[in-house]
Amino acid sequence: MSTQSVPLSEALGASAALERALVLATCTAVTFLYAMTVTIANVSLPQMQGALSAAPDQIAWVVTSNIVATAIMTPLAGWLVSRFGRRKLCNVCVIGFAGASLGCGLADSLTELVLFRVLQGAFGAPLVPVSQAIVLDTYSRRQHGAVIAIFGMGSVLGPIVGPVAGGWLAETYNWRWVFYMIVPFALLALLGTLAFIHDREATTKTRLDWLGFLLLATSLACAQLLLDRGERADWFDSAEIVAWAAIGALALYAFVVHSATTKRPFLDPRLFADRNYTVGILLIFVFGMLNFTPMTLLPPMLQGVSGYPDSVIGFVLGARGLGTLVGFFLMIYASRLDPRAMITLGFILQAYAGWQLAHLDINPSTANVFWPMALQGFGVGVLWVPITMVSFATLEPERVAEASAIYHMVRNIGSSIHISLSVTLALQMSRIAYAELAERVTPYSESLSMPWVTGAWNLQDLRGLAALSREMARQAAMIGYLDAFVFFVVTSLAVLPLVFLIRLKRR
């Protein structure tokens, strides 16, 4: 295993610049692979729900299980790098990722699909933090703003290519092809990691705090099971939900106590002594909450309520990626501006996009959904670079790998929590709206006696009543989704006071 006396980030000459560019391109491709997988399943959620006979809260597990598995495995990235090296870890993760994606396409039940999505998240978890650490280590600190923006293109192009191509494949063939199409991209990423990712430091047999890891994994898994199963099991009236809450709380308490008392904890709490990093963690947590929620809510809303085909849903979701791409291009030049202003702008853009989605009609045009999604994606692109720069600006270089793992873990936790809460809110509010509508459908309602109100519905026979019930369910479902987008707006604005806690480093 070769080592260099001069770090690649400080090496001069055309060959060193070319090597840095190839490493950056490979890491961007690996990030593209993971980002495409996170978003590609969303476009076919309604089709999966019908094919696998799943309820709306159950089919959401296809998204949340992947995100939670990623969150649990992400903190292991630092230990895996020190134990096995960057090259071997990237190669194994890409191969496992491809195999799990193939398994998702071959799944015959919801249980199998969720299991393979968990494996997909577990193998994909180290890819983004390790790739980011490689990029930050490959370039000098003064170049980090520009290269982070370029590196972020991978997480932008994935959400563009994935939903558009996946939506077309799902409509032309079936939902399984959205997973089959990942395999060729994984093979291309594997060729890049084999050719350009090298270990520049010897591997070490670093001791892993397995107790801390297991306690954290247990706490996160129980929290997600509580959120995903709560609505179906009637929340804390169910012994199952009480058990998940108790186990998760005990595991979290034990993890905090263990981390504060052991010499080598799984996650070093001393990282949070850095003020900017702590604020950055809170900001990226909310960023994660906002990141994928619209992409999870829109497909079932557009298809189930408004009757959109998969190809058009994929096109609409691709608008988000397009907006993020524009945001990242802007940040290549705007990264020199005050990060607090850019973070504020990004969250305000998220809130405005959510407000537009919260005022959609029950039969929205493509443009009515396209532009808010593009704006939401633009806000994501504006937020990612300044939050990352603020979080890592004052950390010592030797802490970047571990700090990056925690950073991405918190982002994924935020995504899974907010998706579960939003789906639960949409279902709960739709039930309330249906009950309120049903109160007004009685033989004594004067409005229903008017022919221009009932239209083609004949309320004197069962067929007419059934048609009215379906329309009430459709209207109630739309109300539920709109309330979930209002929750999205509130989340976007609630985080703004944290921006004032950022401390800028003097030049």
N, C-alpha and C positions, 0 to 999 in steps of 0.2 A: 504494500500500500504506500503510495507516494505521498510525500509531504513537500511543502514549499517553504523556503526560508522567508520569502516575501509573500505576504498575503495577496490573493488575486485582486482584491479591492484596491491595492496600492501599486500593482504591477503596471509598467508603462509599455507602450509599443502597440503596434497594430494587432499582433497575434493575441495579446492579452485582452484588448478591446473586443476582438472577435469572439474570444472564449467567453467573456462576460456576456456578450449579446446572445450567444447560443445557450448559455445557462439560463438567462432570462427568458428566452423563447420557450425552452423546455418547461420551466416552472409555470409559465403562463399557460402552456398547453395542458399541463396536469391540472391546473386550477379550472381551466375550461371544461375538462372532463367531469370533474366533481360538480361544478356549478350547473352543467347541463343536466346531470342526473337529479339534482335537488328539484329542479323546476319542471323536468320533462313529464313526470308522473301527474302533475296537476291538471294538464290539459285533458287527460283521459279519465279523471276521477268519476264523472257520471257514467261512462261506459263500463268501467270496472265495477261500479256499484250495481249496475244491472246484471252484469255477467256473473258476479259472485254473490248476488242476493244479499247485499249489505245495506244497512241503514246509513243515513248521512254521518252520524257520529262514528260509526264503525269504519267507514271508508276513509275517514280522516286519519286513521291509524297508519295508512299507507304513507302519509307524509310525516306525521309526528314520530312514528317508530324509527324512521330513518334519521330524523334530526336528533332524537334522544340518544340513539346509539352513537352518533357522531359526537355528541356532547360528552358522553361517558368516556369514549376512547381518545378524545383529543388531548387531554392532559398527559396521556402516556407517550405522546410524541417525543418529548425531550429524552425520556429514559430509553425509548426504542432507538433513537438516533445514537445515543452514547453507547448502547449495548451492541447494536448491529451495524451502525453506520448509515449514512444518508443513502448511498447507492443501493444497498441491499434492501433497505426499508421501502424505498420508492418502488423498486421492481416488484417486490412481494405484494405491496398494497395495490399496485395497478393490476397485477394478475388476479388477485383475489377479487378486486372490484369488477373486473370483466366477468369472472365466473359467477358472482352474485347477481349481476345484471342479467346474465343468461338464465339463471334460475328464476328470476322474477318473471321473465317472459314465459317460462314453462310451468309456472305455478297453476294448480288446478283449484285452489281454495283460497279464501282470505287469509287463513292461518299460514299457509305456505308462502303467500305473497308477503305478508308482514315479516315472516322469518327471514326471507331473502333480502328484504329491505333493511332489516337490522344488520345482516352481514354486509350489505352494501355500505351502510353507514359506518360500520366498524372498520372495514378496510379503507374506506375513503377518508376517515377522520384525520389520520396523520398527514394526508397529502397537502392540504392547504397551509397549516402552520409550518410544516417542514419546508415547503416551497418558499413561503415568505421569509423564513429564517435564512434559507440559502441565498435568496435575492438580496436581503439586507446585508449578509456577510460578504457577498460578491462585489457590491458597490460601496464606495465611500459614503460617509454620512451626508455630505453636501449634495449627493445625487439622489438621496432617498425619496425626496418628494416626487421627482419625475419618474423614477423606476417603480415606485409604488403605484403610480397612476397607470403606467404601462402594464405592470403585473396584474392590476385590477381588470385589465381588458379581458382576461380569461374568465373572470366571474361575470363579465358583461356579455361576452359573445355566447356563453353557454345559455343564458336565459333568452337569447334571440334565436339561436339555431334550434335549441331543444324544443320549445313549444310549437314553433312554426312547422318544423319537419315532423315532430311527433304528432301534431294535430292532423297533418295531411296523411301520415301513415295510418293513424287510428281510424280515420274516416274511410280510407281506401281499403284497408285490410281489417285490423282490429287492434285493441289496446296493447296486445303483446308486442307489437312491432316497435312501440316506443322504448322498450327495453332492449330488443334485439339490435337496434341501431346504435346503441352505446358501444357494442363490442368492437367494431372497426376503429372507432375513435380511441378506445383503450389500447388497441394494438399500436396505433401511431404514437401515443404517449409513451408506451413501453419502449419503442425504438429510441425515442429521445432520451429517456432516463438511462438506457444502456449505453448510449453513445456519449452523453455530455455531463452526466452527474457523477462526480468523483468525490471520494473521501479524502480530505486534506488533513485530517487528524486521525490518530490511531484510536480504535474503539477501546472502551474501558468497561470493566465489569462493575458498573455502578449499581449500588444496592437500591432496590425499589421498595418504597414503603407500601407493601401490599395491603396492610391493614387499613391505611388511609385511603387507598384506591378503592377497596371493597366497600368501605363505609360511604364514600362519596357516590359510588355507582349505585349502591342500594338506595340512598336518599333520593337521587335523581330519578331512578326507575320508579320508586314508589310515588313520587310527586306526579310523574307523568301518568301513571296508571290511575291515580286518584282523579286527575283532570279528565282523562279520556273515558273512564268508566262511571264518573260521578253522575252525569245526567241519566244514563241508562239504569243505574242502580239506586236512584233516588237519594243521592248524596249521603249525608250523615245519618239518615234513617236506616242505612244499610250497614250491616256488620262488616262487610267487605271493605267499604270505603273507610270506616273507622279504623280498620286494621292497617290499610295502606297508609293512612295519615299517622297513626301511632308509630309504625315501623320506620317511616320516612323521617319523622321528627326525632326519634331516638337515634337513628343513624347519623343525622345531621349534627345533633348535639355531641355524639361521640366523636365525629370527625373533627369538629371545632376544638374539643378538648384535647384530642390526640395530636392535632397539628400544633397546638400551642405548647405542648409538653415534650414532644419527641425531638431528638436532635436533628434528624433528617426527615422532615415531613414530606408527604407526597406533593403538596403545594405549599411552597414557602410563604408564610404570612408576611415575612419582611418585605416582600415586593410591594405590599400595600402601604409601606411607609413613604413611598414616592407619591406625592400629592397628585401630580398629573396622571400617573398610571391609574390611581384609584378613581379619579374623575372619568378617565377614559374608559374604564371598565363599566362604570354606570352608564355612560353614554352609549357604549357599544351594546350593552344589554337592551336598552330601549331601541337602538337601531335594529337589533335582531328581532325585537317584537314587531317592528313595522315592516321588516324586509319582505317576508313571504306571505303575510296574512292576506293581502288582496289577491294573490295568485292562487290561494287555496279557496277563498270564498267565491271568486268570480265564476269559475267553470260550472259548479253545480247551479249557481244562480242563473247564468246565461242559458244553460241548456235546460235545466229543470223548470225554470219559470218563464223564460223568454223564447225557448226553442231554438237556440243557436246550434249550428252544426260544429263538429270538432275542429274542422279546418279554420273556421272563422274565430273560434275561441283561441286556437293556437296563434293566429295572426294578432289578436288583441293582446294576448300575453307577451308576444314578441315585441309589442310596442314598449313595454316596460324595459326590456333589455336595450332597445334602441335609445330610449331616453337616458339610461345609465351610461351607455357608450358616449353620448354627447357630454354627459356630466364628467366623465373621466377625461375626455379630451380637454374640456375646459380646465380641469384641475391640474393638468400638466403645466399650464401657465399660471393658474390662480393659486397654486400651492405656496407661492411667495407672499400671499396676502395674509391678513390676520386670521388665524384658524377659527377664532371665536365667531367672527362675522360669517364665515362660510358654514360653520356648524348651525348657527342660528338660521341662516337662509335655508339650509337643507331641511331642517325640521319644519319650518314654516311651509315649504313646498310640499312636504308630506301631508301636513294638515290640510292644505288647500285641495290637494288631489283627493284626499279622503272625503272632504266636504262635498266635492263634485260627485263622487261615487254615492254618497249618502242621499243625493237628491235625484237619482236616476228614476226614470219612468219605468213602469212594469214591462214596456216594450221598447227598450232603448235602441237607438241606431248604433251602428258600429262606431261612428265618429264620437258619439256620446261616451263610449267606454274607452276608445283608443287613446284620446288625448289625456284624460286623467291618469291612465296607466303609464303613458309616456312621461307625464309630469312627475308621477311617483318614482319612476325609474331615474329621472334626472336628479331628483332629490337624493336618491341612494348614491349616485355617482358623486354628487357634491359633498355628501357626508363622509364617505369612506376614507378619503385621503386625509382630511384634517383631523378626524378622530384618531386614525392610526398614527399620524405624526405627533399629535399631542401625547398619546399614550406612551410612546417609546422615546420621546425626545430627551428625557433626563435619566433614562435607565443605563446602567453599565452594560457594555457589550456582552459580557459573559452571562447576563441574565435574560437576554433577548429571547432565546429558545424557549425557556420555561414560561416567560411572560407571554410569548406569542401563543403557547398552548392554552393558557388560562383565558387569554383574550378571545380566542375562537370558541372555546368551550362556553363561555358566558354568552356570546352571541347566539350560539345554537340553542342554549337553554331559553333565552328570551324568545326565540322564534317558536319553539315547541309550546311554551306556556301560552303565548298570545294566540296562537292558532287554536289551541284547545279551548281557551276562554271565549274566543270569537265564535267558534262553531257552537259551543254550548249556549252562548247568548242568542245567536240566531235561531236555534231550535226553541229555546225557552220563549223568546219574544214572539215567534210565529204561533206557538200554542196559545199565548195570551191574546194575540190579535185574532186568531180564529174563534176563540171563545167570545170575544167582544162582538165580532161580526155575527156569530150565531144568535146572540141575544136579540139582534134586530130582525132576524128572519122568523117571523111568527105570522099566524093567520090574521093577527090584529094589526099588522103593519100597513098603514095607509099607502106607503110608497109602493109596496108590492102589488097593490090592486090596480096600479096604473100600467097599461100595456106598454108604454114607451120606456118604462123602467125594467120590466121583466124581459122585454124583447122577444127572442125566439123561445125562451124557456116557458114551458107549460108547467106551472107549479102544482097542477092538479094530479100529475102522475109521477111515478117513481123516477122515470128517466129524466124528467125536468129537474126534480129535486137533486138527483145525483149530479147533473151538470152544474147546478148552482153550487153544490158542495165542493166540486172540483175547482170552480172559479174562486170560491172563498179560500180554499187551501192555497191556491196560487197567490192570491193577494196577500194572505197572511205570511207565506214564505218570503215574499218580497219585503214585507215590513220587517221581518226578522233580519234579513241581510242588511237592510238599510240601517237598522239599529246597531248592527255589528260595525258598520263603517263609521257611525258616530263615535263608537268606542275607540276606533282607530284614530279619529281626529283628536279626541281627548288625550290619548296616550302621546300623540305627537307634540302637543302643546305643554303637557305637564313636565316635560324634561327640560324645558328652556332655562329655568333658574340655575341648573347645574353648569351652564356655560360660563357663568360669572365666577366659578371656582377655579377655572383654568388659570395657571400661572405661566406667562410667557417667559421664555428664556432670553435674557438680554444678549444682543449681538456683540 
